[in-house]
């Protein structure tokens, strides 16, 4: 049994029910934006806190993605590890890879830039920090 299946069996990762879906999505749509705002507000005076708030924005956005696209809900127990495991699981599925590649190509067309260049630049910036 892999970690994804183990976390499913323990309820750490679960299927999002229709009755809780709207509230769950609304919560993460708010929190990731709130964390981005906090990161921007702290950028000059408290850069370490800006990084932390930015991390939480990405974390909440990942949980929003998992909920919206795959109806997966992450509990509070081992939430960071569970989110990573759930992302790995869905990203290993062929149809997900194809969908993500399609979205990246669309984004590249929208912004008329080479997204890969910006991803590499962003990684280098994070490594500096």
Secondary structure, DSSP 8 states (H G I E B T S, - for coil): --HHHHHHHHTSEEE--HHHHHHHHHHHHHHHHHHHHHHHHHTTT-HHHHHHHHHHHHHHHHHHHHHHHH-EEE-STTHHHHHHHHHHHHHHSHHHHHHHHHHHHHHHHHHTS-HHHHHHHHHHHHHH-
